[in-house]
């Protein structure tokens, strides 16, 4: 509201203001309230937009508390007569959910740790050293960055099966043990650190290892945090790779488990499905609400630079 | 004083990452090209060399042509709608303050939600009998739609889901792009009494062109490899109306075990994505010189 008023007042200072002097005050007030009305209308439209994105999630929550007959009422109802929790236990009992959850965590965290170990030294070397063949090696990184991994799942599957890595955590972790995107981002960050700082540290007879760990890493921490968020969310959500690289339950993750509810409970048991869905979505949604700014930055601003 | 160790250090530092990329990326590309020349069912010990027969068979296959057509149509619709709508949203929502921040956060949310969740949720919303969408359409006095259950509407329904999921992210990237345009250019334009539409066409749009290129390309590459929504929502049906390239490769590889044939389809997809990426960098270096 305040903004609307300020805008209206600012508006009077614009080209029309000279003419406004001769006009009666009532008319000015009318223009101001018109602007206010417009600002209010604008915000109402924005709330409508929010509704388009919030309604499906609200519908998911509503459905997850309904009985099966209640999901088959047309036109649909929003508030179930009795809130029932049975759908959540039913979803949980369609398979070893603790195992799925543990698999999801082990795989997403394992990938993240290995990525950190491989991308930090590589990004540092590409940013700070000149060495023969660096252009060719960085070319490999760029090719990996540009061509999506989903295109080559078939040969990777055959490769993992040759190594006996299908249905193992390692098999789901190793192909993502490094990240071209991460190297690219981090290299950029390392390059922005002024040379004088490193020269000064070298004069203090600090070893290269100490310079990287004590001086450089703290300076690129924000980039590391945003990359970590990005990587964790991407692999927590992933459905394609665990689907393709597993044939039994040993290493399967939560997204697969949720999709499987349909096979166990039947196609139209939407109440149980939405309950399972909420189990998968809730942690990510909670993390998002808690650190919205960081996450948006991780996904958006890194993509632009 | 440089020692031998100093010379070797950079190689040691990039080695782990390069090893991962070579093993799980570069080598598989060549392996896939190699496999595309063979007839192999994954189980039998020997592969039969067939030359380009897989490619010939692919291009003659009615289904594959349908799949290529579906994928292209899907990509064209998703890319144009997502980019267009999100640009408009960005222009509308580009302001700071808690309210605009809240709206931006809300439309961004689907981007971080698993495609499994989104696919299941929208399958339910689009349920022809009891779904909320037909409930709303009925309430508005319009008849319900068959959504995913009819060949004419199934692909468009998938496009709708992709656009819903994508526009928030795209709009926020556009907003970041808008905010990086220096304000003094706009001041100059307003001193020249430039009309808003002219300012947009002559100033905003050219300044945004790197962002537009970036988004068009990543949306294109993403759409060309669409899989999750199809696997969960339609299974490629009804009557192949939503069958797309990655799903086709998946079915031929993992259901029919025609490894060579599936690899050939993979090589074609690789070519398409490769050409698109190359085109992107060509256009980028040729056109985007505003700074």
Interface residues (C-beta under 8 A of the other chain):
Chain A: X3 X43 X46 X47 X49 X50 X52 X53 X54 X55 X56 X57 X59 X60 X63 X71 X72 X73 X74 X75 X76 X117 X118 X119 X121 X122 X124 X125 X126 X129 X131 X134 X137 X140 X141 X143 X144 X146 X147 X148 X149 X150 X151 X152 X153 X154 X155 X156 X157 X158 X159 X174 X175 X177 X178 X180 X183 X208 X233 X236 X237 X238 X239 X240 X243 X244 X255 X256 X258 X259 X262 X270 X273 X274 X277 X280 X281 X284 X285 X288 X292 X295 X296 X299 X300 X301 X303 X304
Chain B: X7 X9 X10 X11 X12 X13 X14 X16 X17 X18 X20 X21 X22 X23 X24 X25 X26 X27 X28 X29 X31 X32 X35 X42 X89 X92 X93 X97 X99 X100 X102 X103 X104 X105 X106 X107 X108 X109 X110 X111 X112 X113 X114 X115 X116 X117 X120 X121 X122 X124 X125 X127 X129 X130 X131 X132 X134 X135 X138 X139 X164 X168 X169 X172 X173 X176 X177 X180 X211 X214 X218 X221 X222 X225 X227 X228 X231 X232 X246 X249 X250 X253 X254 X259 X262 X263 X266 X269 X270 X273 X274 X277
